[in-house]
């Protein structure tokens, strides 16, 4: 029978999970668009600074080249516009921007021969 998970949790398909056992550039299902393409495991972060508070969001999964580019620019835009508006966020946001860029560049290099 169908069993409901608690609110706020996701029951991931074990075949789609980002793990070290998934070969980089191997054909797999992109966890963003769901298409069968060459994928690479990536993780992006963005920060929202709110003077004395901050929120951090991240996305992690096996992504195709197209979705990787889309999520990279989405998260970089949020970092640029919403990131540096807090005390701690002034320090954290540039760190996230550098790590996102390194992750994006390494992911696209691994998928350099992939068809989009």
C-alpha positions in Angstrom: 0.0 0.0 0.0 1.1 3.6 -0.5 2.8 5.1 2.6 3.0 8.9 3.1 6.2 10.5 4.2 6.2 13.3 6.7 5.8 16.8 5.3 9.0 18.3 4.1 10.9 15.1 3.3 11.6 13.6 -0.1 11.7 9.9 -0.9 14.5 9.9 -3.5 14.9 7.2 -6.1 18.1 5.4 -5.2 19.0 5.1 -8.9 19.1 8.9 -9.2 21.0 9.8 -6.0 24.3 11.7 -6.3 27.0 9.4 -4.9 30.7 8.7 -5.4 29.7 5.4 -7.1 28.0 7.3 -10.0 30.5 7.7 -12.7 31.1 11.2 -13.8 29.9 11.7 -17.4 27.9 8.4 -17.3 24.5 8.3 -18.8 21.9 8.9 -16.1 18.8 10.8 -15.3 19.3 14.5 -14.6 17.7 15.2 -11.2 16.5 18.6 -12.3 14.9 18.1 -15.7 14.6 14.3 -15.6 16.1 13.7 -19.1 18.5 10.8 -19.8 21.9 12.6 -20.4 25.4 12.6 -19.3 25.5 13.9 -15.7 27.9 15.1 -13.2 27.4 15.4 -9.4 27.3 19.1 -8.3 26.3 21.2 -5.3 25.5 24.9 -5.4 24.8 27.3 -2.5 23.1 30.7 -2.2 22.9 33.0 0.8 20.2 35.5 1.7 21.5 38.2 4.1 19.0 39.9 6.4 20.9 42.4 8.5 21.2 40.2 11.6 19.9 36.9 10.2 20.7 34.9 7.1 19.3 32.0 5.2 21.3 29.4 3.2 19.9 27.3 0.5 21.7 24.6 -1.5 20.9 22.1 -4.3 22.9 18.9 -4.8 22.5 16.2 -7.4 23.4 14.7 -10.7 22.8 17.4 -13.3 23.2 17.6 -17.1 25.1 20.4 -18.6 22.0 22.5 -19.4 20.6 22.3 -15.9 24.0 22.9 -14.3 24.3 26.1 -16.2 20.8 27.2 -15.3 21.2 26.5 -11.6 24.6 28.1 -11.5 23.3 31.4 -12.9 20.2 31.2 -10.7 22.2 30.8 -7.6 24.9 33.3 -8.6 22.1 35.9 -9.3 20.6 35.3 -5.9 24.0 35.6 -4.2 24.7 38.9 -6.0 21.3 40.5 -5.3 20.3 39.0 -1.9 23.6 37.7 -0.4 25.7 40.5 1.1 23.0 42.3 3.2 24.0 41.1 6.6 26.9 41.0 9.0 28.0 37.4 8.5 26.7 37.3 4.9 29.3 39.8 3.8 31.9 37.0 4.5 29.9 34.0 3.6 28.5 35.1 0.2 31.9 35.6 -1.6 32.9 32.1 -0.3 29.7 30.6 -1.8 30.3 32.4 -5.1 33.9 31.1 -5.4 32.9 27.5 -4.5 29.9 27.6 -6.9 32.2 28.8 -9.7 34.8 26.1 -9.0 32.0 23.5 -8.9 30.5 24.8 -12.1 33.8 24.9 -14.0 34.9 21.5 -12.9 31.4 20.0 -13.7 31.4 21.5 -17.2 34.9 20.3 -17.9 33.9 16.8 -16.9 31.0 17.1 -19.4 32.9 18.9 -22.1 32.0 16.3 -24.7 28.4 15.9 -23.6 25.5 16.6 -26.0 23.1 19.3 -24.7 
